[in-house]
Amino acid sequence: PPSPPQCGVLNDADDCTALQAIWQSVTVRTTGARLPWGTAPGGNGARSLCAWAPRDIQCDATGRVVTLDLHNKQLAGTLPFHVALLEKLERLFLFANELSGTIPSGVGNLWSLTDLALNANNFVGPIPGDISAIGASGLGSSFSGNNGWTPGLAPTPAGMGCAASISPLWYLSLIHI
């Protein structure tokens, strides 16, 4: 089997671990192939993770991952708990895939997160309660549409009475539930 892309010596170790875990946890549903990260012509695999896939991964001036955009890539698999290691992540777009399993509870520890789109997947279980902790930063989120939750019973973050408790929530999509 192919080995995960390698990081450069200046990359943040946690960012590298998280992206490698994501790479190992998902495949393209139609082909079974892994994401083509770090395989660009001329790439030796041991380069900056910011150059692995510029359309998928965006970094700030310090080389930390701030955007992970894997929407509509026909991905299957699960979202690993390692995603919580992307501590500078501002935007996480995973919508319109076939990801399954639960949403890792550590997503709520991503204090810089402002945009979260997980809809149109096959996630099950509760939305982790710790996601409510990042609401004060102005999190815009889309959890529910086309996930594996019971129609009309899309979960609110665990331990919360209603989604309105995420304040100041500026976007919550409840389509197709």
C-alpha positions as CSV (number, residue, x, y, z in Angstrom):
1,P,0.0,0.0,0.0
2,P,1.1,3.6,-0.6
3,S,2.7,5.3,2.4
4,P,1.4,8.7,3.6
5,P,2.9,11.9,2.3
6,Q,5.9,13.1,4.3
7,C,6.2,16.5,5.9
8,G,9.1,18.9,5.6
9,V,11.3,19.5,8.6
10,L,9.8,22.9,9.2
11,N,6.2,21.7,9.3
12,D,4.3,21.6,12.6
13,A,4.4,18.0,13.8
14,D,0.7,18.0,14.9
15,D,-0.5,19.4,11.6
16,C,1.5,16.7,9.8
17,T,0.1,13.9,12.1
18,A,-3.4,15.2,11.6
19,L,-3.2,15.4,7.8
20,Q,-1.5,12.0,7.5
21,A,-4.2,10.4,9.7
22,I,-6.9,12.0,7.4
23,W,-5.0,10.7,4.3
24,Q,-5.0,7.2,5.9
25,S,-8.7,7.3,7.0
26,V,-10.4,8.2,3.7
27,T,-10.4,6.9,0.1
28,V,-12.0,8.0,-3.1
29,R,-15.2,6.0,-3.1
30,T,-15.3,5.3,-6.8
31,T,-11.7,4.1,-7.1
32,G,-10.5,3.2,-3.6
33,A,-7.5,5.4,-4.2
34,R,-6.0,7.7,-1.5
35,L,-6.0,11.4,-1.9
36,P,-3.2,12.4,-4.3
37,W,-1.4,14.6,-1.7
38,G,2.4,15.1,-2.1
39,T,2.5,13.4,-5.5
40,A,2.8,16.4,-7.7
41,P,5.4,16.2,-10.5
42,G,8.8,16.9,-9.2
43,G,7.7,16.5,-5.6
44,N,9.8,14.3,-3.4
45,G,7.1,13.7,-0.8
46,A,9.2,15.3,1.9
47,R,8.2,18.9,1.3
48,S,6.0,21.4,3.0
49,L,2.5,20.0,3.7
50,C,1.2,23.3,2.4
51,A,2.3,22.2,-1.1
52,W,0.8,18.7,-1.0
53,A,-2.5,19.9,-2.5
54,P,-2.9,23.6,-2.7
55,R,-6.6,23.3,-3.5
56,D,-7.2,21.1,-0.4
57,I,-4.8,22.5,2.1
58,Q,-4.1,26.2,2.8
59,C,-1.7,27.5,5.3
60,D,-1.0,30.8,6.9
61,A,2.3,32.8,6.7
62,T,3.8,30.6,9.4
63,G,3.1,27.4,7.6
64,R,0.2,26.3,9.9
65,V,-2.9,24.7,8.3
66,V,-5.8,27.1,8.3
67,T,-8.1,25.6,5.7
68,L,-8.9,22.0,4.9
69,D,-11.3,21.8,1.9
70,L,-12.2,18.3,0.9
71,H,-15.8,18.9,-0.2
72,N,-17.4,17.0,-3.0
73,K,-14.4,14.6,-3.6
74,Q,-16.5,11.4,-3.3
75,L,-14.6,10.5,-0.2
76,A,-15.5,7.5,2.0
77,G,-14.2,6.6,5.4
78,T,-14.2,8.2,8.8
79,L,-12.9,11.5,10.2
80,P,-10.1,10.6,12.6
81,F,-9.8,12.2,16.0
82,H,-6.5,13.6,14.9
83,V,-8.3,16.4,13.1
84,A,-8.3,18.1,16.5
85,L,-4.5,18.5,16.2
86,L,-5.1,21.2,13.6
87,E,-5.2,23.9,16.2
88,K,-4.9,26.8,13.8
89,L,-7.7,25.5,11.5
90,E,-10.2,28.2,10.6
91,R,-12.2,26.4,7.9
92,L,-13.1,22.8,7.6
93,F,-15.2,21.8,4.6
94,L,-16.0,18.1,4.2
95,F,-19.5,18.4,2.8
96,A,-20.9,16.4,-0.1
97,N,-18.9,13.2,0.5
98,E,-19.8,9.8,2.0
99,L,-17.9,10.1,5.2
100,S,-19.4,8.0,8.1
101,G,-19.0,7.3,11.7
102,T,-19.1,10.0,14.4
103,I,-17.9,13.5,14.4
104,P,-14.7,13.5,16.6
105,S,-15.3,15.3,19.9
106,G,-12.0,17.1,19.6
107,V,-13.4,19.3,16.8
108,G,-14.7,21.5,19.6
109,N,-11.1,22.2,20.7
110,L,-10.4,24.0,17.4
111,W,-10.6,27.5,18.9
112,S,-9.7,29.2,15.6
113,L,-12.5,27.5,13.6
114,T,-15.0,29.9,12.0
115,D,-16.4,27.7,9.2
116,L,-17.5,24.1,9.6
117,A,-19.4,22.2,6.9
118,L,-20.0,18.5,7.5
119,N,-23.4,18.2,5.8
120,A,-24.3,15.7,3.0
121,N,-22.3,12.8,4.5
122,N,-23.3,9.7,6.5
123,F,-22.3,10.9,10.0
124,V,-24.2,9.3,12.9
125,G,-24.4,9.9,16.6
126,P,-24.5,13.2,18.5
127,I,-22.9,16.4,17.5
128,P,-20.1,16.6,20.2
129,G,-21.0,19.0,23.0
130,D,-17.5,20.6,22.9
131,I,-18.5,22.2,19.6
132,S,-20.6,24.6,21.6
133,A,-17.5,25.9,23.3
134,I,-16.2,27.4,20.0
135,G,-19.5,29.2,19.4
136,A,-18.2,32.4,21.0
137,S,-15.7,32.8,18.1
138,G,-18.5,33.2,15.6
139,L,-18.6,29.7,14.3
140,G,-20.6,29.2,11.1
141,S,-21.7,25.6,10.8
142,S,-23.6,23.1,8.7
143,F,-24.0,19.7,10.3
144,S,-27.3,18.1,9.5
145,G,-28.3,18.0,5.9
146,N,-28.2,14.5,4.4
147,N,-26.4,12.9,7.3
148,G,-27.4,9.6,9.0
149,W,-29.5,11.2,11.7
150,T,-33.2,10.3,12.0
151,P,-35.4,12.7,10.0
152,G,-36.7,15.4,12.2
153,L,-34.4,14.4,15.0
154,A,-31.1,15.9,14.0
155,P,-29.0,16.1,17.1
156,T,-28.0,19.4,18.7
157,P,-24.6,19.5,20.4
158,A,-24.6,17.0,23.3
159,G,-25.8,18.5,26.5
160,M,-27.4,21.5,24.8
161,G,-31.1,22.2,24.8
162,C,-31.1,23.7,21.3
163,A,-28.8,24.8,18.5
164,A,-29.5,28.4,19.4
165,S,-27.2,27.9,22.4
166,I,-24.2,28.1,20.1
167,S,-23.8,31.9,20.2
168,P,-23.2,33.8,18.1
169,L,-24.0,31.2,15.5
170,W,-24.3,32.8,12.1
171,Y,-25.0,29.8,9.9
172,L,-26.6,26.5,10.7
173,S,-28.0,24.4,7.9
174,L,-30.8,22.0,8.8
175,I,-31.7,21.1,5.2
176,H,-32.8,17.6,4.3
177,I,-33.5,16.3,7.8
